[in-house]
Structure formats: C-alpha cells, structure tokens
Amino acid sequence: MTDTDARDVSPVSLTAASRPDQPPVTPELEDLYRGFEKELLVPLWTEIGDLMPRQPKSKAQPHLWEWQTLVELAARSGNLVPVGRGGERRAIALANPGLGGRPYATPTLWAAIQYLMPGEDAPEHRHTQNAFRFVVEGEGVWTVVEGDPVPMRRGDFLPQPGMNWHAHHNAASAPMAWIDGLDIPFQYDIEAQFFDFGRDHLPDEERTVPDRSRSQRLWGHPGLTPVARSGRTAATPLLCYRWEDTDAALADQLRLEREGHPSTVEHGHAVVRYTNPTTGEDVLPTIRVQFHRIAAGAETAPRRETGSSVYQVFDGSGRVRVGDFSWSVQRGDLFVVPSWQPFSVASDASASDSDSGALDLFQFSDAPIFTKLNLYRSHVEEIAR
C-alpha cells in the first residue's frame, strides 16, 4: 500500500501549515505527517487551538423558536402522525442551527414540544435519560409515573427521573401541548443510554384523574419530610411542582425586596430553583431547573456560565440578548443560551400580557454535570444603574 492509499483510508488527515505557531514545512515534516496518518496519530501542536481554547467556544448558536409557530406545526402533526408503540411520542425536537441538524437544542440538552390529541395515550416506557415536562398553557393530560397518575396544568413542572416507567393520556376534549426536556445528547455522546418498552395499555385504576398524585400527597409539603421514606435519593421523588407554589415564592421575593429586605439575586429579579426534597440539591442529577421573575422595567446584568440553558417565556414580554443576537419575546417562546455566551433580559411586561405583571422565564440547564466535574464557572458583568 502506498502512502497515498494509506491516507485515503485513514480518518486522520494532517496538513503542514506555514504559520508562526507551526514547525517549518519541509519534505521531512510532510513524511512525518503521513506516518502519523497511517498509524492514526494526531500531534497536539496542530490541534491545541481547537481542543484547548482560552475560553469555551460552543458549537451551538443562540436561537429563538416562536411558540405560536411550534403549536401550529404540532397541531398539523396531530392530524397526520399517530401516537403508538415504536414512535412512542408525538414530540418535535428543537434543532440548534449550529449542531449539524441533530435534534439537539444544545450539545447536552434536548427540548421538544409534545402534542397529545383528545383521548390519546402515549404508551408506557422507561429510559436512563432524565426528563421533565413543563406546561405553559392548558390542562387535561395526566402523566402516569410508576403507576401514579399526575395531573398536568399550566405552570406545573413535572420531573421524570431516569428509569421510571411513564405514560401519558389526554382525558380532555381538546388537544394539549407542553415542552419536554431531557439529557439525551449528553447520554448519547457518552454512550450510556438504555430504553425499555412497558405495558401497551394502562389499567383502569391508573387512568383515573385525581386532583393530587400520591407523590404530591407524600412529598409535596414544604419543609416536611415523611419519616417513613427518609433517606437520600439521586433524583426527586416529588413528581409535580405546582405553579401556585412557584408563583407565591417569586411574588414574596419581590415583595420582600420592595420592603427593603435582601431576597432577590439582583434588583427586580427573583429566582427559585426546583430541588430534590431528600437532599436540597438539583431536582435531577444532570438537569438544573429554575424559574425567573423579572419585574416590569427591570433589566438583568449580562451573565456568562459554563454549560448551556434553554429558556421558555411563561408569561409577559421582554427583550433578550444572547451574545450578538437579540429578540423580542412573548409567552411560550423558547430560546437557547450556549456556554459562556453573555445573556441579559429586559422586562417589558405589564398587566395586559402577564398575570404577575412581570416577565416570567422557565429555565433548564446542564449545570449539575459541570458542578459535579468542578467545571462550572460564572461571571456577571457590572452595568450602570
């Protein structure tokens, strides 16, 4: 086999470059590189700028998806695409324009709009991927997790730890849409994923529509731990975090701020984090979930974080800036903040477009992964007030 043939079959391709940071281009260097290619070797001096940049350079791009367009396309799919075993879910993933057409919102996070028609069932399955559902509008769908029917309503956050059996059914007379978030890209790239099919049909006792699930009755009492079930769990045992509790917590932070007490992360910016009641840590091992309320007229300081986030506008309107991109946003819109891109938001909300009179943002990120690996960093820029 000639050197040319070896290079043709090798996935390694090296080019000697005449640059200040590279060795002089000589016939001997070219021959050395052909030897590297043949033996599947890559010298660091040709790759260091890409492999070890001075700061994160995400392949993902900031991008905005408008909720109204997503719902319209999901409704069209509801009339064309059945839900059943094999396809499993009528879920339509956000594909970041910088990630080569993969169904990834960011390099580690998967986000999708899921749509269920009246009377439909999404079949039971389980997977190692950690997941959640968040409802920006509507009600009438129940998710059944390990046999526990959990109602889904506007503003509810419903975590789904990995390897829990789960199915959905729409008991209402109208379709319903919500967003799903999972760590699919992360688990896919580290080759750790497993998936199992469950039962094809749920028994009648699991198709009931209780106002509160068993998990909420046991775990949904703030600051109170059931002694019979005490002990740490890797992910939250509480399967639904109700909007009324989230709303009250955010409203109280802003009230305390107005009364002169320290309660917000910055002026006019209240934040709560959903946590595992058995540990006080992140609600899922690989996904951090937070909710932001930005008072009308307030603007957040630009912030950079390692890792990536997906945001959904729950209520209100405002102006968002991510890196060199900026958008006006309204209820339901979703956008991506890639790693180490500066992010800021200004609230234009009022009583006419927001129940709270503020801009409400739902956020999920891969921060727990970075924190566990001691790779999490953040920086907040100072802005003139």
C-alpha positions as CSV (number, residue, x, y, z in Angstrom):
1,M,0.0,0.0,0.0
2,T,1.4,3.4,-0.9
3,D,1.4,6.5,1.3
4,T,-1.4,7.9,-0.7
5,D,-3.5,4.8,-0.3
6,A,-2.9,4.8,3.5
7,R,-4.0,8.5,3.7
8,D,-7.2,7.7,1.7
9,V,-8.3,5.0,4.2
10,S,-7.2,6.9,7.3
11,P,-9.7,9.2,9.1
12,V,-6.7,11.3,10.2
13,S,-5.8,14.0,7.7
14,L,-2.9,16.4,8.5
15,T,-1.8,19.4,6.6
16,A,1.6,21.1,7.2
17,A,0.9,24.8,7.6
18,S,3.3,27.7,7.2
19,R,2.4,29.6,10.3
20,P,4.3,31.2,13.2
21,D,3.0,28.6,15.7
22,Q,3.8,25.6,13.4
23,P,7.1,23.9,12.5
24,P,8.8,24.8,9.2
25,V,7.2,23.0,6.2
26,T,9.8,20.5,4.8
27,P,9.6,17.2,2.9
28,E,10.7,15.5,6.2
29,L,7.7,17.1,8.0
30,E,5.3,16.0,5.3
31,D,6.7,12.5,5.5
32,L,6.3,12.6,9.3
33,Y,2.6,13.6,8.9
34,R,2.0,10.7,6.5
35,G,3.4,8.4,9.1
36,F,1.1,9.9,11.7
37,E,-1.9,9.4,9.4
38,K,-1.1,5.8,8.8
39,E,-0.8,5.0,12.5
40,L,-3.8,7.1,13.4
41,L,-1.9,9.7,15.4
42,V,-2.6,13.4,15.8
43,P,0.0,15.8,17.1
44,L,-1.2,18.3,19.7
45,W,0.6,21.2,18.1
46,T,-1.8,21.1,15.1
47,E,-4.9,20.9,17.3
48,I,-4.4,22.8,20.5
49,G,-6.3,26.0,19.5
50,D,-9.4,23.9,18.8
51,L,-9.0,21.3,21.6
52,M,-7.9,23.7,24.4
53,P,-9.2,27.3,23.6
54,R,-8.7,30.1,26.0
55,Q,-12.5,30.0,26.9
56,P,-15.4,27.9,25.8
57,K,-16.4,28.1,22.1
58,S,-19.7,26.4,21.8
59,K,-20.8,24.9,18.5
60,A,-24.4,25.7,19.5
61,Q,-25.8,29.0,18.4
62,P,-28.2,31.3,20.2
63,H,-31.6,30.8,18.6
64,L,-35.3,31.6,19.2
65,W,-38.3,29.4,18.4
66,E,-41.7,31.2,18.4
67,W,-44.3,29.3,20.4
68,Q,-47.2,30.1,18.1
69,T,-45.4,28.6,15.1
70,L,-44.4,25.5,17.1
71,V,-48.0,24.9,18.2
72,E,-49.3,25.3,14.7
73,L,-46.9,22.7,13.4
74,A,-47.6,20.4,16.3
75,A,-51.3,20.6,15.6
76,R,-50.8,19.7,12.0
77,S,-48.8,16.7,13.1
78,G,-51.6,15.7,15.4
79,N,-53.8,15.2,12.4
80,L,-51.2,13.2,10.4
81,V,-49.0,11.3,12.8
82,P,-50.4,8.6,15.2
83,V,-49.1,8.0,18.6
84,G,-48.2,4.4,19.4
85,R,-45.6,1.8,20.1
86,G,-42.4,2.4,18.1
87,G,-42.8,6.2,17.6
88,E,-43.8,6.4,21.3
89,R,-44.4,10.2,21.4
90,R,-45.6,13.0,19.1
91,A,-42.6,15.1,20.2
92,I,-40.9,17.6,17.9
93,A,-37.4,18.5,18.9
94,L,-35.7,21.8,18.7
95,A,-32.6,21.5,16.4
96,N,-30.0,24.1,17.1
97,P,-28.7,25.6,13.8
98,G,-25.0,25.1,14.9
99,L,-25.3,21.4,15.6
100,G,-25.5,19.9,12.1
101,G,-29.2,19.1,12.0
102,R,-29.1,16.9,15.1
103,P,-32.3,17.1,17.2
104,Y,-30.4,18.8,20.0
105,A,-31.2,22.2,21.5
106,T,-27.7,22.4,22.9
107,P,-24.7,19.9,23.0
108,T,-26.1,18.3,26.2
109,L,-29.9,19.2,26.2
110,W,-32.9,18.0,24.2
111,A,-36.1,20.1,24.1
112,A,-39.3,19.4,22.3
113,I,-42.9,20.4,22.0
114,Q,-45.1,17.3,22.7
115,Y,-48.7,17.2,21.5
116,L,-51.5,14.8,22.5
117,M,-54.9,14.7,20.9
118,P,-58.1,14.2,22.9
119,G,-58.5,10.6,24.2
120,E,-55.0,9.6,23.1
121,D,-52.5,7.6,25.1
122,A,-48.7,7.8,24.8
123,P,-47.5,4.3,25.6
124,E,-45.5,3.3,28.7
125,H,-41.8,3.1,28.5
126,R,-38.7,4.0,30.5
127,H,-35.2,5.1,29.8
128,T,-32.0,6.2,31.5
129,Q,-32.4,9.7,30.3
130,N,-33.6,12.2,32.9
131,A,-36.6,14.1,31.7
132,F,-39.3,16.6,32.7
133,R,-42.4,18.2,31.4
134,F,-43.3,21.9,31.7
135,V,-46.8,23.3,30.9
136,V,-47.1,26.8,29.5
137,E,-50.8,26.5,28.7
138,G,-53.7,24.1,29.0
139,E,-54.7,21.1,31.1
140,G,-56.3,17.7,30.9
141,V,-53.3,15.4,30.3
142,W,-52.2,13.1,33.0
143,T,-48.7,11.6,33.1
144,V,-48.6,8.2,34.9
145,V,-45.3,7.5,36.6
146,E,-44.7,4.1,38.2
147,G,-48.5,3.7,38.3
148,D,-49.1,7.2,39.9
149,P,-51.4,9.4,37.9
150,V,-50.1,13.0,38.0
151,P,-52.2,15.9,36.6
152,M,-50.5,18.4,34.3
153,R,-51.7,22.1,34.4
154,R,-50.4,25.5,33.3
155,G,-47.2,26.4,35.2
156,D,-46.6,22.9,36.6
157,F,-43.1,21.4,36.4
158,L,-43.1,17.6,36.3
159,P,-39.7,16.0,36.7
160,Q,-39.1,12.4,35.4
161,P,-36.0,10.7,36.9
162,G,-34.3,8.1,34.7
163,M,-35.6,4.5,34.6
164,N,-39.1,5.3,35.9
165,W,-42.0,3.8,33.9
166,H,-44.2,6.5,32.5
167,A,-47.0,7.0,30.1
168,H,-49.4,9.9,29.3
169,H,-53.1,10.1,28.5
170,N,-55.3,13.0,27.5
171,A,-58.6,12.9,29.3
172,A,-59.8,16.2,28.0
173,S,-61.9,17.2,24.9
174,A,-59.1,19.3,23.4
175,P,-55.5,18.8,22.4
176,M,-52.7,19.8,24.7
177,A,-49.1,20.8,24.1
178,W,-46.2,21.1,26.5
179,I,-42.4,21.1,26.5
180,D,-40.2,18.1,27.2
181,G,-36.6,18.5,28.4
182,L,-34.1,15.6,28.5
183,D,-30.4,14.9,28.7
184,I,-30.5,12.8,25.5
185,P,-27.5,14.4,23.8
186,F,-25.3,14.1,26.9
187,Q,-26.1,10.4,27.4
188,Y,-25.9,9.7,23.7
189,D,-22.4,11.1,23.4
190,I,-21.1,9.3,26.5
191,E,-22.8,6.1,25.3
192,A,-24.7,5.4,28.5
193,Q,-28.4,5.1,27.4
194,F,-30.8,2.3,27.9
195,F,-34.5,2.1,26.8
196,D,-37.3,-0.4,27.7
197,F,-40.8,-0.7,26.4
198,G,-43.5,-1.0,29.0
199,R,-47.1,-2.1,29.0
200,D,-49.2,-1.4,25.9
201,H,-52.3,-0.4,27.9
202,L,-52.8,1.1,31.4
203,P,-55.2,-0.5,33.8
204,D,-58.4,1.4,34.7
205,E,-57.0,2.4,38.2
206,E,-54.1,4.2,36.5
207,R,-56.4,6.1,34.1
208,T,-58.1,7.9,36.9
209,V,-57.8,11.7,37.2
210,P,-57.1,12.6,40.8
211,D,-56.5,16.2,41.8
212,R,-53.3,15.3,43.6
213,S,-50.9,12.4,42.8
214,R,-49.6,10.0,45.5
215,S,-46.2,11.6,45.3
216,Q,-47.6,15.1,45.9
217,R,-49.6,13.8,48.9
218,L,-46.4,12.3,50.4
219,W,-43.7,14.8,49.4
220,G,-45.5,18.0,48.5
221,H,-45.4,19.7,51.9
222,P,-42.6,22.3,52.0
223,G,-40.1,21.6,54.8
224,L,-41.7,18.4,55.9
225,T,-40.1,15.0,55.2
226,P,-42.1,11.8,55.6
227,V,-40.1,9.8,58.2
228,A,-41.2,6.5,56.7
229,R,-39.4,7.5,53.4
230,S,-36.5,9.5,54.8
231,G,-33.1,9.0,53.1
232,R,-31.3,10.4,50.1
233,T,-32.5,9.7,46.6
234,A,-30.5,10.6,43.4
235,A,-33.4,12.4,41.9
236,T,-36.6,14.0,43.3
237,P,-39.4,11.7,44.5
238,L,-41.8,14.6,44.0
239,L,-43.4,14.2,40.6
240,C,-45.0,17.6,40.3
241,Y,-44.1,21.1,41.5
242,R,-47.3,23.1,41.4
243,W,-47.5,26.6,39.8
244,E,-49.3,28.1,42.7
245,D,-46.3,27.4,45.0
246,T,-43.8,28.7,42.4
247,D,-45.8,31.8,41.8
248,A,-46.2,32.5,45.5
249,A,-42.4,32.1,46.2
250,L,-41.5,34.5,43.4
251,A,-44.1,37.1,44.4
252,D,-42.9,37.0,48.0
253,Q,-39.3,37.6,47.0
254,L,-40.2,40.8,45.1
255,R,-42.5,42.0,47.9
256,L,-39.6,41.5,50.4
257,E,-37.3,43.4,48.1
258,R,-39.8,46.3,48.0
259,E,-39.9,46.3,51.8
260,G,-36.1,46.7,51.9
261,H,-35.1,43.1,52.8
262,P,-32.5,41.1,50.8
263,S,-34.4,38.5,48.8
264,T,-33.6,38.7,45.1
265,V,-30.5,37.9,43.0
266,E,-30.4,41.5,41.7
267,H,-32.8,44.4,41.7
268,G,-36.2,43.3,40.4
269,H,-35.0,39.8,39.6
270,A,-36.4,36.9,41.7
271,V,-35.3,33.3,41.1
272,V,-36.3,30.0,42.6
273,R,-34.6,26.6,41.9
274,Y,-36.6,23.3,41.9
275,T,-34.8,20.9,44.3
276,N,-34.9,17.3,45.5
277,P,-36.6,17.3,48.9
278,T,-34.4,14.5,50.1
279,T,-31.1,16.3,49.5
280,G,-31.8,20.0,48.8
281,E,-29.8,19.6,45.6
282,D,-30.8,19.8,42.0
283,V,-34.1,18.2,41.1
284,L,-32.4,15.8,38.6
285,P,-28.8,14.5,38.5
286,T,-28.0,16.1,35.2
287,I,-30.5,18.9,34.8
288,R,-30.9,22.1,36.8
289,V,-34.3,23.8,36.7
290,Q,-35.0,27.4,37.7
291,F,-37.8,30.0,37.4
292,H,-37.1,33.7,37.0
293,R,-39.4,36.6,37.5
294,I,-38.2,40.0,36.3
295,A,-40.2,43.0,37.4
296,A,-41.6,45.3,34.8
297,G,-39.0,47.8,33.7
298,A,-36.1,45.8,35.3
299,E,-33.1,44.6,33.3
300,T,-30.7,41.9,34.3
301,A,-26.9,42.2,34.2
302,P,-25.2,40.3,31.4
303,R,-24.2,36.9,32.8
304,R,-21.9,34.1,31.4
305,E,-22.0,30.5,32.6
306,T,-20.2,27.3,31.5
307,G,-22.8,24.9,30.2
308,S,-25.9,25.7,28.3
309,S,-29.5,26.6,29.0
310,V,-32.9,26.5,27.4
311,Y,-35.5,29.2,28.4
312,Q,-39.2,29.4,27.8
313,V,-41.2,32.5,28.3
314,F,-44.0,31.6,30.7
315,D,-45.7,35.0,30.8
316,G,-45.1,38.6,29.8
317,S,-42.9,40.1,27.2
318,G,-39.4,41.5,27.0
319,R,-36.2,41.9,25.1
320,V,-33.5,39.1,25.3
321,R,-29.8,39.4,24.3
322,V,-27.6,36.3,23.9
323,G,-24.1,37.1,22.6
324,D,-24.6,39.0,19.3
325,F,-28.3,38.0,19.0
326,S,-31.3,39.9,20.4
327,W,-35.0,39.2,20.2
328,S,-38.4,40.4,21.4
329,V,-40.1,37.6,23.2
330,Q,-43.6,36.7,24.4
331,R,-45.5,33.9,26.0
332,G,-44.3,30.4,25.1
333,D,-41.2,31.4,23.0
334,L,-38.2,29.3,23.6
335,F,-34.5,30.3,23.2
336,V,-31.1,28.8,23.7
337,V,-28.1,30.3,25.7
338,P,-24.9,28.4,24.7
339,S,-21.9,28.0,27.0
340,W,-20.1,31.2,28.0
341,Q,-22.3,33.5,25.9
342,P,-23.4,36.7,27.7
343,F,-27.1,36.7,28.4
344,S,-29.3,39.5,29.6
345,V,-33.0,40.3,29.6
346,A,-35.2,43.4,30.0
347,S,-38.8,43.1,31.1
348,D,-41.5,45.0,29.1
349,A,-44.2,43.1,30.8
350,S,-47.4,44.6,32.1
351,A,-50.8,43.6,33.4
352,S,-52.0,43.4,29.8
353,D,-49.7,40.4,28.9
354,S,-48.8,38.9,32.3
355,D,-50.8,37.6,35.2
356,S,-48.0,38.6,37.5
357,G,-47.3,41.9,35.7
358,A,-43.7,40.7,35.3
359,L,-41.7,38.7,32.8
360,D,-41.6,35.1,33.9
361,L,-39.0,32.7,32.5
362,F,-38.6,29.0,32.9
363,Q,-35.0,27.8,32.6
364,F,-33.3,24.4,32.4
365,S,-29.6,23.8,32.1
366,D,-26.8,21.2,32.4
367,A,-25.3,22.9,35.4
368,P,-25.3,19.8,37.7
369,I,-22.9,18.0,35.3
370,F,-20.5,20.9,35.3
371,T,-20.8,21.3,39.0
372,K,-20.1,17.7,39.8
373,L,-17.0,17.8,37.5
374,N,-15.8,21.0,39.0
375,L,-16.1,22.8,35.7
376,Y,-18.9,25.2,36.5
377,R,-17.9,28.9,36.2
378,S,-20.0,32.1,36.0
379,H,-19.3,35.7,35.6
380,V,-21.7,38.7,36.0
381,E,-20.8,42.0,34.3
382,E,-21.4,45.2,36.1
383,I,-23.9,47.6,34.5
384,A,-24.6,51.2,35.2
385,R,-27.9,51.8,37.0
